[in-house]
Amino acid sequence: MLHIRRATHDDGPIAFDIRLQAIRSQCIGAYTAEQMLTWTRGAAEDGYSALMGKPFYLGCVDGEPVATGMLDPDHREVGALFVLPGFTGRGFGGQMLEHLEQVALELGIAQVVLDATLNAAQFYRSRGYQGCEQSIYHSPTGLDLACIPMVKRLSP
């Protein structure tokens, strides 16, 4: 069972590591090895830890963080949804996404957006997100990545 808790500033390195492992294992084929290495270079202290101040969550199994997710209320955007490689396929990503959508509803947000990685677009479509046009996401690391902007109208 996944227990979801609000991340603290001290969770930045843990969240960054989950992101790194997820990208390097789950984006194979959707992006080149060079893109994935550039995308995941650096450390949490290079800016990722600052995200912990937003509604950022960790999903834990037996007390150990295995998934992350964030809601940016200012942009009504879901992001940073990552699951450790050994924990994929168990529904944890879907549970985190449902949690983020519930947080959005509680904040009065009726519609959310996200930029899906090419490998994750079907995951989001299966959960009611719409969008199929490919675009370019400009990563804070300076890397341009193909993505699919998606939107979902939330219902209570």
N, C-alpha and C positions, 0 to 999 in steps of 0.2 A: 504494500500500500504506500502511496506517495503522500507524504506530509509536506504541505507547502507553507513556508514561512517567509516573512519579509527579510530581505537581506540587510545586513549592516555594512558600514564602511569597511570593517575588517574582513568581510567576505569577498572583497574585490579580487584577490589572487585566486581564490577557489573558483569564482565565477569565470575568471579569465581562463583558467586551466580547462574547465568544462567546455568552454567555447573553442579553445584550441584543439582539444581532442576530437570534438564533434566535427569541426570543419575538416580536419585532416583525415577523418575516417569516412564521413558521409558525403563529402563533396567530390570524391574521386569520380572522374568521368564527366562531371558537370563543369569543372574548372581544371586548369592545368596545375601540375605540381608546383610550378613556379608561382602561380597566382595564390595558391593556398598557403605557401610558405610566406609570401609577402603579406598576405591578409592576416596571418597569425603571428607575425614577428612582434618583438617588443615585450612589454610587461604590463601588468595591471596598472602599475604606477604611472604609465605613460598616458593615462586618461580614462582607462576603463573603470578604475575604481570610483571615479566621479559619478558614474551611472548609478552607484548604489544609493545615491540621494533621491533618485526617482522611485516610483513604485516598482522596485526590482525584487524578484522573488527567487528563492531556492526551493527546489523540490528534493526532499530527502527520503531515503529508504534506510530504515534502521539507524536514523540519525546522521547518515552520510549523504552529503549533497550529490545528486546525480543529474539534476536538470536545472535550467535557469529560464527566466522569462521576465520581460519588462513591459511596462506600459508608460508611454510618454504622453501624459494628459494634455500638454500644450499643443502637441501635434496630432493627438488622437491616434497614436501609432503603437502597434504591438511590435516588439522586437526582442532581440537577444534570446530567442527560443532555441535552446540547445539541450541535447540529452547525451550523456556519456555513451560511448559506443557499446559497452557491455549491457546497457539498460534500454536500448532501442527495441521497438516492437512490443512493448509491454503496456502501451497506452499512456505513458508518462507525459509525452509531448502533448497529447490531446487534453489530459487533465490540467496541465499548466496553461494551455491556451484557453480552456473553459474558465479557469480561475482569473486570467487576465481580462477576459470578456466580462466577467461578473464585476470585477473591480471597476471597469469602464462604466458599466451600467450604474453602479453605486455613485460614481462621480458625475452622472448625468450625461454621459457620452453615449449617443445612440448609434454611432457608426464609427468603425475603426478602419485604419489602413495599415498596410505593411508592404515591405519589399521582400518578396519570396526569392530565395535562392532557386536556381533552376532545378535542383534535385528535390526541393521541398514544395514546389507549386502544387503537385497533386495532393499532398497531405492537406494543404489549406483548402483546396477546392472541395475535398471530401468533407470539410467542416463548414461549408457554406460561403467561402470566400470566392469572389468573382474577379476575374482578370486573366487575360491571356497575352496581351501585348508585351513584348520584351522591351526592356529599357536598360539604362545603365545606372547603377548605384555607385556613387562616388564615396568610397571608403575614407574614414578619417586618416588611414595610413597612406592615402594618396593613390590607392589602387582603384581602377575602374572595373566594376564587375557587372556582368549581365545579370539582370534580375527581372522579376515579373511583379509590377505594382498590382496590389489586390485590395479589395474593399469588402466589408461585410456590414450590413445593417443588423444591429443587435436587437433582440426582443427579450423583454423580461421573462 
